[in-house]
Amino acid sequence: MPTLLDNAVTQFSRLPGIGRKTALRLVLHMLRSDQEDVNALAEALTILRRDVKYCSVCYNISDTDICPICADSHRDATTICVVENIQDVLAIEQTQQYNGLYHVLGGIISPMDGIGPSDLRIDELVKRVEGGQVKEVIFALASTMEGDTTNFYISRRLQQFDGVKLSVIARGISVGDELQYTDEVTLGRSILNRTPLT
């Protein structure tokens, strides 16, 4: 394989879920594409990496300092849905069953992976609840031991705030499943049928 082709295949295969065979197909497709299309893709990726921001309120991905969800005055600002990552925000938004705000932790507590509470945006969540406007915090983390541990840890931190309801999405989602791979109907029902966190 020519060096230029091999270098391109190597870069594509570094993407998650892309093996060398798929990477080769993508590279060959790019070689057959118009130069303008290839330049447009390269420019879109460069701009994305350079200009992407994280919302200063919820840490969702955004083009601006405050994401469109947090900036939307029609959203219920008294409810915060706690999720592990940005993919979970996208998955819940696709259900069109939730109208509150989000808080992206950036992971879940996992001692085996060296991730502790201080590695996540838990303090930032506590500060948001401390503001007094929040009436409910919904935990929408994976139904795994790590997800449950994170739910428990955060709920202990939030117990000090009287009048704040803590709930967890209904377990229509199988144990061990990740939200981003759950179908929209099941995920939507899980949000609607959330239960108090005990």
Solvent accessible surface area in square Angstrom, and as a share of the most:
residue,aa,sasa,rsa
1,M,130,0.58
2,P,91,0.58
3,T,98,0.57
4,L,155,0.77
5,L,34,0.17
6,D,51,0.26
7,N,80,0.41
8,A,35,0.27
9,V,1,0.01
10,T,53,0.31
11,Q,103,0.46
12,F,53,0.22
13,S,29,0.19
14,R,177,0.65
15,L,94,0.47
16,P,128,0.81
17,G,86,0.82
18,I,42,0.21
19,G,43,0.41
20,R,115,0.42
21,K,166,0.71
22,T,42,0.24
23,A,0,0.00
24,L,55,0.27
25,R,151,0.55
26,L,64,0.32
27,V,7,0.04
28,L,66,0.33
29,H,100,0.44
30,M,40,0.18
31,L,127,0.63
32,R,176,0.64
33,S,30,0.20
34,D,97,0.50
35,Q,125,0.56
36,E,139,0.62
37,D,85,0.44
38,V,40,0.23
39,N,79,0.40
40,A,59,0.46
41,L,74,0.37
42,A,55,0.43
43,E,106,0.47
44,A,59,0.46
45,L,100,0.50
46,T,80,0.47
47,I,71,0.36
48,L,100,0.50
49,R,188,0.69
50,R,161,0.59
51,D,62,0.32
52,V,38,0.22
53,K,93,0.40
54,Y,117,0.45
55,C,0,0.00
56,S,61,0.39
57,V,51,0.29
58,C,1,0.00
59,Y,47,0.18
60,N,12,0.06
61,I,70,0.36
62,S,7,0.05
63,D,121,0.63
64,T,76,0.44
65,D,87,0.45
66,I,75,0.38
67,C,0,0.00
68,P,100,0.63
69,I,24,0.12
70,C,25,0.15
71,A,68,0.53
72,D,56,0.29
73,S,105,0.68
74,H,157,0.70
75,R,34,0.12
76,D,59,0.30
77,A,35,0.27
78,T,46,0.27
79,T,12,0.07
80,I,1,0.01
81,C,0,0.00
82,V,0,0.00
83,V,0,0.00
84,E,40,0.18
85,N,37,0.19
86,I,35,0.18
87,Q,84,0.37
88,D,7,0.04
89,V,1,0.00
90,L,104,0.52
91,A,11,0.08
92,I,0,0.00
93,E,51,0.23
94,Q,113,0.50
95,T,13,0.08
96,Q,160,0.71
97,Q,79,0.35
98,Y,21,0.08
99,N,83,0.43
100,G,2,0.02
101,L,17,0.09
102,Y,1,0.00
103,H,0,0.00
104,V,3,0.02
105,L,1,0.01
106,G,48,0.46
107,G,11,0.10
108,I,24,0.12
109,I,10,0.05
110,S,7,0.05
111,P,107,0.67
112,M,182,0.81
113,D,107,0.55
114,G,61,0.59
115,I,56,0.29
116,G,21,0.20
117,P,46,0.29
118,S,111,0.72
119,D,91,0.47
120,L,13,0.06
121,R,67,0.24
122,I,1,0.01
123,D,76,0.39
124,E,60,0.27
125,L,0,0.00
126,V,14,0.08
127,K,136,0.58
128,R,45,0.17
129,V,3,0.02
130,E,109,0.49
131,G,68,0.65
132,G,49,0.47
133,Q,110,0.49
134,V,10,0.06
135,K,113,0.48
136,E,16,0.07
137,V,0,0.00
138,I,0,0.00
139,F,0,0.00
140,A,0,0.00
141,L,6,0.03
142,A,10,0.08
143,S,6,0.04
144,T,34,0.20
145,M,158,0.71
146,E,62,0.28
147,G,0,0.00
148,D,64,0.33
149,T,59,0.34
150,T,0,0.00
151,N,4,0.02
152,F,128,0.53
153,Y,70,0.27
154,I,0,0.00
155,S,11,0.07
156,R,142,0.52
157,R,73,0.27
158,L,2,0.01
159,Q,112,0.50
160,Q,122,0.54
161,F,36,0.15
162,D,141,0.73
163,G,69,0.67
164,V,25,0.14
165,K,107,0.45
166,L,27,0.13
167,S,0,0.00
168,V,17,0.10
169,I,6,0.03
170,A,21,0.16
171,R,118,0.43
172,G,52,0.50
173,I,7,0.04
174,S,67,0.43
175,V,127,0.73
176,G,42,0.40
177,D,61,0.31
178,E,83,0.37
179,L,5,0.03
180,Q,57,0.25
181,Y,171,0.65
182,T,23,0.14
183,D,82,0.43
184,E,87,0.39
185,V,92,0.53
186,T,37,0.22
187,L,1,0.00
188,G,2,0.02
189,R,156,0.57
190,S,1,0.01
191,I,1,0.00
192,L,104,0.52
193,N,89,0.46
194,R,73,0.27
195,T,64,0.37
196,P,89,0.56
197,L,41,0.20
198,T,167,0.97
